[in-house]
Amino acid sequence: MFERIRLWGWRAVELALMAVVFCVLLHIILGPSGGSFVTAVATNAIQFAQDVPAGTLVGLGLIALLYVFMRSERRG
């Protein structure tokens, strides 16, 4: 039971992250004509990236890389 909840939780997190990345990419491609939701998500993501210190972003990136590596090791 716990495994299913954990699996669905990770899927939800991955989908949310993909949605944010997709909105940022749409904002880069379409600019302000992408709509208010896309602009708001991109503005919030950019503001977050500017407010967080660079070392923290590098650490989060390394943790994400480690997660992807560990996940691929389990499947292979």
C-alpha positions in Angstrom: 0.0 0.0 0.0 2.8 2.4 1.0 4.6 1.6 -2.3 1.6 2.6 -4.4 1.2 5.8 -2.5 4.9 6.6 -2.9 4.7 5.8 -6.6 1.7 8.0 -7.2 3.3 10.8 -5.2 6.4 10.7 -7.3 4.4 10.6 -10.4 2.5 13.7 -9.3 5.7 15.5 -8.5 7.2 14.6 -11.9 4.1 15.8 -13.7 4.1 19.1 -11.8 7.7 19.7 -12.6 7.1 18.8 -16.3 4.2 21.3 -16.4 6.4 24.1 -15.0 9.2 23.3 -17.5 6.6 23.2 -20.3 5.1 26.6 -19.3 8.6 28.1 -19.1 9.4 26.8 -22.6 6.1 28.1 -23.9 6.9 31.5 -22.5 10.3 31.5 -24.1 8.8 30.5 -27.5 5.6 32.5 -27.5 6.5 35.4 -25.2 3.6 37.5 -23.7 1.1 36.1 -26.2 1.3 32.7 -24.5 -1.4 33.7 -22.1 -1.7 34.8 -18.5 -1.2 31.4 -16.9 2.0 30.6 -18.9 3.3 34.1 -18.2 2.5 33.8 -14.5 4.2 30.4 -14.1 7.2 31.5 -16.0 7.5 34.7 -14.0 7.3 32.7 -10.7 9.9 30.2 -11.9 12.3 32.9 -13.0 11.7 34.9 -9.7 12.4 31.7 -7.7 15.6 31.0 -9.6 16.8 34.6 -9.0 16.0 34.5 -5.3 17.6 31.2 -4.5 21.4 31.3 -4.1 23.4 29.7 -6.9 24.9 27.1 -4.6 21.5 25.9 -3.6 20.4 25.6 -7.2 23.5 23.6 -8.0 22.8 21.3 -5.0 19.2 20.8 -6.1 20.5 20.0 -9.6 22.9 17.4 -8.2 20.2 15.8 -6.1 18.0 15.6 -9.2 20.8 14.1 -11.2 21.4 11.5 -8.4 17.7 10.7 -8.4 17.7 10.1 -12.1 20.8 7.9 -11.8 19.5 5.9 -9.0 16.2 5.4 -10.7 17.9 4.2 -13.9 20.0 1.7 -11.8 16.9 0.1 -10.3 15.4 -0.4 -13.8 18.5 -1.8 -15.4 
